[in-house]
């Protein structure tokens, strides 16, 4: 069997094994134990643990530090708990987001000789990415293991279809509360219907236009969506309250303060407005030398990361970072998510070559 075929088969088997270990956010202990056990057998490195996050640290030889990172958790399954292979695809919860990236990371650590690399290498398999921003394990790891902040480069193996996706949009959730006065539904004139009061605003805010914004040559899209809506106490009571959640995605040329002002401006002053969750955007690092080299070397297509990723956490500590992984962005969190085997191979090959050999300067 050719070596490339053996590599693809090995990556496919590894991905299927990871998919078959349940790891919904908050339940990552089993997969963290599995990853830690495998990493403990990797020669030349040290396996570290922070809760349900696992870090492999290679030998320190005074070379620039490169960090690979991927989250272990998934969203809840949708009838796709078990991995299955159909032709050149692996299906299952997390197959694309992002156990495919984790499989590539594990394969790299288990196959590359740390002494032969041009970088000192570390890899972070972390918990809690799909949950609230404050519970994300990478933030905890970066605080506890501050040597990671000295990295010359970080690669997030988030789903990108084996392309480079630069930076990431920021994210903000805000709760808007519209009040009324309860009354019997047979006598509505004695109350104030909160739904009726909110209706003109809802008709406007739900038509917020998707707005293209270019940052350092790549196009992000500003979006605003009403994602949850709750009102009413009983079928025969005029609702005295309506609560809407606004999910706002904003490009990397804005701060959290800028985003909050922009979002607040979409809500009437008389409605209660409260930010309940927020994450800053990730910097577009296309002008940083390690990022430019990676893109040019493999002739990779470059676009913006529309969703939020932990590139933003590396940006916050001034580590150049980008997204590059085998999963398919459009399939994230869907019942039919899968990863093409060709993307596993492509991602592995690019990272292996980049970590091992340096392009001679002309």
Secondary structure, DSSP 8 states (H G I E B T S, - for coil): --HHHHHHHHHHHHHHHHHTS--BTT--HHHHHHHHHHHTTSTT-EEEEETTEEEEE----SS-EEEEEEE--B---SS--S-EEETTEEESTTTTTTHHHHHHHHHHHHHS-GGG-SSEEEEEEES-TTS-GGG-HHHHHHHH-GGGGG-SEEEE--S-TTSEEESB-EEEEEEEEEE-B-EEGGGGGGSB-HHHHHHHHHHHHTT---EEEEETTEEEEEEEEEEEEEE-SSTTEE-SEEEEEEEEEE-TTS-HHHHHHHHHTTS-TTSEEEEEEEE--B---TTSHHHHHHHHHHT--EEE--S--THHHHHHTT--EEE--SS-GGGTT-TT-EEEHHHHHHHHHHHHHHHH------
